């Protein structure tokens, strides 16, 4: 049976067709997220373009032209100076960041696993609250006791001391992240491991850790970015001979004599931030998977 089509009195347009046409505010709301994302991308990419273009210009061209214009005669002189000045700091940053990220991730996973499946729920909850409090206390409050402790252990002013400081300072955050993730895992995994006779260590390394690789990637990326971009820990604990790139970059910017070499400073900033940008570019999808891994429980 075919139903009769109703029409509007004013326009004679069929009602079904009129209802299918979205109102103007619906069309605007559909394009609003795209416009917001385009604006955010422009806000982030414009400073990056200014830095990149400026690092390829000579100082005469920077003084004569606009920073937004591309270089007329690109040159790598600024990059040669920046790489030569920051190369020692690059090795120091790697020697500090890589072991600190691995140790803080492993220890945070172990402590988060112990808190998530502890038999003493009241003690676990109280310790978790203390860790949350410790994660938000400013780092500067821990500097003096940390200096005294590392000096007593003979590690102050060394790469090992800087690594240990980063591990201790980041352990509260990594433990909280892993604890929240492990609490979303199905208990059937642990019960099956216990039935098979697996203990604490075997259950963690053979069952829990393999299914938590996305969260491990999230924690490692967060720790890598925070440790690589750190300034105060490298300045205080690493020593004059082991200063990372961030400390050396600050020295380049803050101790310029004569004409300020903006092109060298821009090249130094890009060179310092290059490795985190590359890591995020190739690990962005894994980072998103880890963030959303505990969003839906089922």
Buried (B, 14 or more C-beta within 10 A) or exposed (E): EEEEEEEEEEEEEEEEEEEEEEEEEEEEEEEEEEEEEEEEEEEEEEEEEBBBBBBBBBBEBBEEBEEEEEBEEEBEBBBEBBBEBBEBBBEBBBBBBBBBBBBBBBBBBBBBBBBBBBEEEEEBEEBBEEBEEBBEEEEEEBBEEBBEBBEEEEBBBBBBBBBBBBBBBBBBBBBBBBBBBBEBBEEEEBEEBEEEEBEEEEBBEEBBBEBBEBBBBBBBBBBBBBBBBBEEBBBBBBBEEBBBBBBBBBBBEEEEEEEEBBBBBBBBBBBBBEBBEEBEEEBEEBBEBBEEBBEEEE
